[in-house]
Amino acid sequence: MTKPFMFEKPIGMRDTLPEVYETKRQIRHQLEAEMEGWGYQTIETPTLEYYDTVGVASAILDQQLFKLLDQQGNTLVLRPDMTAPIARLVASSLKGAEYPIRLAYQSQVYRAQQHEGGKPAEFEQVGIELIGDGTVSADGEVIALMVASLKRAGLENFKIAIGHVGYVNALLLDVVGNAERADVLRRFLYEKNYVGFREHVKSLTLSSIDKGRLLGLLKLRGGKDSLLQAADLVKTEQGDIALSELHQLWDVLESYGIDKYVKFDLNLVLHMSYYTGTVFEGYGAHLGVPLCSGGRYDELLEKFNRPAQATGFGVRLDLLVEAIGKTAEAPLRTCIIFSKDHRSEAIALATEKRGNGDVVVLQDLAGITDVDRMSEQYSDVVYCIGKSKKGGESHE
């Protein structure tokens, strides 16, 4: 293994420069303000968690976990997502709190990436979890809050795709007959490998009608009418329950007035086993990957011995910044350049300006190599280096 160059970073790790940081900060503030306005309380969880609790319960694949050992030999993981840590917190520190519980967060998460993947291994998520409410109203609230948060952050052109795990499972099981064969097809959907899905369906020993039902799943995208088409493909109790929930969900979203932002995508699969009901993803214009996602996960809290139905979403802050495509205007900065004889005057002036809300840099003249180039970084430059005609110190 060769020694890395001094400027190299670990795979997937990135630097954030001031202009991008300021953009992220402003967008994060808007997201948090919207979530707080809906009654969600912000929490923090540790960066390190035990592998045997949060690591195992997480929706993130095991090979993407950053693992390390503590001094007692316990395997730890860098926080791979926020849902599992929040489930742990609800079952421990908030075990006395009455359901439903509404929590918000903004945290760094860590997921190991392959060398050629080009994806970040550390990024910031901002999101919410609604725990203890199994109603369609809760699903609708979470999706409506996600839409409201994206709009408040400044994203204008986006769509939310909504699916249902129960419907996909019902159709696949009804056609292929067992969970093992259904899992093969489900993985193609999870990986969004629709070409592979089609080719695999064609290779199965099924009637042309059943093959048509499976291939028809890929066409179930659109508005409320797509639910009627979905009903024609599967006639089981599980399928009927899922479609009934989606019909009710559409009514909830219409009540919020956000139906124009959503569409159904009945082949949407976000995880092989983690989600249990409604799932959804958000897409921005000219962005080829989802910038936010979420759904219902009614079985996770059981793993922490406090069963509850739950739903939530997370927004990838870096992808949202990219989708918005605008860089925040940096605050105006004044630079006060002083000589050592006028340090006290410069400090007093900087204190006064900062008290008025200005951003002020205080710079010793002796520490500057090129005054002209240095001054170009600021909207205003004040010099405390000379004497006034009356003998007092001057500001130029």
N, C-alpha and C positions, 0 to 999 in steps of 0.2 A: 504494500500500500504506500503510495507516494505521499510525501508531505504536502498539504495544501499550500497554495500561494497565500501571501499575507492578505490579499484583497478578497479571497474566496469566502463564501458562506456555505453552511451545510445545505444539502439538497432541499429545495422547497422553501428556504428562508429568504426573506426580502427586507431591504431597507425601505423606510418611508421618509421621503424628503419633506421639508417644511410645507411646501405648497399643497402636496397631497394630504399631509397630516391635517392641515387646516380645513381642507374640503371634507375629509372624513369626520372631523370633529363637529363641523356644522351640521352635516347630515345626521350624525349620531344623535345630536341634541334634538333635532326635529323628530326623529323616531321615538326617542325616549319620552319627549313631551306628549306625543300622541298616545302612547301606551299608558302613561300616567293619567292622562285625561279620561281614559276608559276604566280607571280604577285598578290598574295593575301595579303592584308594589315591587320595587326593584330589590333584588338580592344579589349576593356574590357567593361563589363556592370556591374551594381551594383549587389551585392549578394542578396539584397532585392528588390522585385518588388511588384506592386499592384496586388492583386488577381483579381480585376475586369478588368485588362488589360492583362498582361502577363499570369497570372494564368489561366484565362478562355480560352485564346487563345492557351495555350500550348497543345502539344500532350500527355502530361502525365496525367494519370487518377487523378481525383479530390482527391480520397482517399490516393494518394501517395504524396500530397502536404503538406509541413510543413507550417502551417499558424500561424500568430500571429497578434496582434493589435498594432498600433502605438498610440501615445498620443492623437491623434485626433479621434481615433475610427475606422480608416481605416484598413481593412484586408490586410495584407501583406503576401507574400510567399517567402520562400527561393528559389532562382533560381532553377527550376526543370529541365530545359534544356537550350540550348542557341539559338535555332531557333526563338522562340517567342521574347526574348529580342532583338535579332538582327533586327527582323522585326519592333519592336518599334523604335529602334535606326535609322533605314533607313528612317522611316516615320517622324522622328523628327529632330535629330541632322544632318542627312545626306539628308534632304528633298530637298536640292538644288543640290545634286550630280546627274549626268546623269547616267542612266542605260546603260549597265549592271554595277553592282557593285560587286566587288570580295573582300570578307572579310574573315579573319581567326581569330581563337580564341583558347585559352587554359584556361579553367575555371573549378572550382569545381562546381558540381551540386548536388542537394539534393532531395532524394526521400524516403519517409517514407516506412519502410518495416514491414511485420508481424514478430512477435517474432520468429516463427519457420522457417522463410524463409531462413535465413543464408546469405542474400544478403547485400552488402554494402548500407548504406543510404546516404553516401557521397563518391563521386569519381570524378576523373578528366577526362574531355573530351577535346580532341584536334580535331579541325575540321574546315570546311570552309562552306561558303554559297555563291552561285553564283545567284545574284538577278537581274531580269530584262531581262533574256534571255530564251525564250521558245523553242529554237531549240534542235534537237537531238544532235547537236554538243556540246551543253552545258552539256547534260546528259553524253555524252561520255567523256568530259573533266573532269567532277567530278569523274567518276569512274576511269579514267586513273590516276588522281592525287592520289586517294586513294590507288591504286595499287603501284604507285611510292613511296608513303609515307611509306607504310608497308615494301616495299623492302629496302628502305633507313634506316629504323629503325632496320633492321636486321632479319625480318621475312622471312623465305625461303619457307616454305610449307604452302600455303593457297589457298583458293578458294573464288570467289565472286559469289553469287547466285543472279540472276536478274529476277525480275518479273514485272508485269504491272497491276496496280489496275483496269484500264479500261477493261482489258481482263477478269479478275475474275468477275467483276460486270456484264459484258455483258453475260457471260455464265450462271451465277446464275439467273439473271433476265429472260433470254430467257427460262430457264427450269422451274423455279418455279413460274414465273409470276408476283411477286410483291416484293417490297423492304423489307417488314417485314419478309417474309419467306427467302429471300436471306440473310438478316442480321444474321439469326440463323446459316446458313451454313458458312457465312463469319467469325463468331466468332470462330467456330471450327478451321478454318484455321489460324486465328490470334493467337489462343492459341496453335497452332501446335498439336492439338488433332485430329490426323488423324483417330484413332480408333473410336472416337465419331462421326466424320464426316461420316465414312462408315456406322455406325449403324443408324445414323439419315437418311441417304439417303435410306437405306433399309426400313425404316419405312414410308416413304412418299408414297402417292398415286400417283404414276407416272408409265408410261410405262417402260418396261424393257430397251428400247432404251434410254429414258431420264435418267434413273438411271445409265446406262452405261456411258452416257456423263459426269455426275457429278463425277462418280468414276474415269473416265478417266483423270479428272483434276489432280488427285494425281500422275499420271504417267508422267506428262509433265515436265520432267527434262532432261537436257542434252545440246547438242550443237545446232547449227542452225537447224538441222533436226527436233528438237522438235517443232519448229514453224510451220512446215508443218503438224505435227500431231495436233497441237492446232487449225489450220484452219479447220480441219475436225469436230471439236466439236461444233463450233459456226459459224453461218452465218448471223451476224448482222452488221450494219454499225459501231457500237461502237467497236465490236470485231475486225473488219477489220482494223480500224484506229489504235488500240492498237498493233496489229501484224505488221502493216506496220512500226510503230515507232520502234519496236524491231528489225525488219529486217535492218532498217537504222542504228540503234544503233550498231548492230553487225559489220556493215561495218566500222563505226567509230572506234570501238575497235580494229578491224583488222589493221586499219591505224596506231594506236598507238602501234601495235605489242604486245598487252596484251591478245589476245583472249584465250591463253592457261590458263590464270588465272580465266576465267569466264565461267559460265554455266547458262542456263536458268532454272528457277524454277517457272513455271507459276501459282502455287498455293500459292505463297508467298504473305502474307498479314501482313503489319507491324503495321497497325492501322485501326480502324473501319471506320474512316471518314476523317482523317487528310491529307493523301497523295492522289494525283490526277492522277498520271501517273506512270512512271518507278520507281521502288523501288529496293533496293538491300541490301544484308547483306554479311559480310566477316567472314569467319571461318578459324581458325588456326588449325593445326594438334593437336590432343589429347585435344582439348578444346570443351566442349559440348555446348557452347553458343556462339552467335555471338559476335565478339570483335569490330565490327564496322558496321554501317548501315546508310542508307540515302535514298533519293529519291526526287521526284518532288512534290512540294506543292504549287500549283498555286493560291490558294484561301486565304492563310493566310494574305498576305499584304493588302487585302481588309478590313480586320478587323481593320487595323490601318490607313485607309483612304489614302493609297498610293498603289493602285493595281499594281501588277507585278507578272509575272511568276518567279518561283524560284526553285532551287534545291541545294542540299548540302549533307554533310555527317559528322558524328562524330565518333571518335575512342575512345574507353574506354581504357585509359592508363594502368590501373591495369590489364585488361585482355590481353592487348598486351604484357606487361611484362611477364605475365604467359605463353603466347603462345611462346614467344621467348625462354624462359627457361634458359637464361643465366644471371648471375649476373655480373654487370659491375665491372671492377677492380678499387678498390679505389685508389686515388692518393697516391703516396709515401709521408709519413709524417716524418719529423724530429722533435725530441723533444730536446729542450735545457733545461737542468736541472741546476739551478743556486742556489748558496747560496746568502744571502742578501748582502754580501760584494761585490759580482760580478754581481749585477743586471744590472748596466749600461753597462758592457761589453756584457752580454747576450742579452740585448735589441738591442744593436748595431749589434750584429751578426745576430739576428733574422731579423732585418730590412734589412740587406744586403742580406740574403738568400731569403727573400720574394720578394725583388726587382729583384732577378734572376728567379723568378717564382716558387720557392719552397714553399711547404706547411710546416709551422713551428709552433709547439706548444711551448710556453714559460712556464716553470713550476718551481715554487719555490720548492726547496728541502724540506722545512719545511712542505709543503702541501702534501707530499707523505707518505703513510703508508708502502707500500712494493715496493721498488725501482725496484726489479727484475721483479715482475709481471706487474708493470706499464710500464716498458721498452719494454715488449713483444709486445705492441700494435703498435710500431713504427719501421720503416725500418732503422732508424739511430738515435742514441742518442748521444748528445754532452753534456759534463759536464763543467760547469763554476763554479768550487767550490774550486780550489786550487791555488797554486803559482808555477810558473816556476822556474827553477834553477837560472835564472837571475833576479828573483824578480818580473817578470811580471805575469799577469794572464794567466792561461792555458786553452786550449780546449782539452778535452780528447775524 
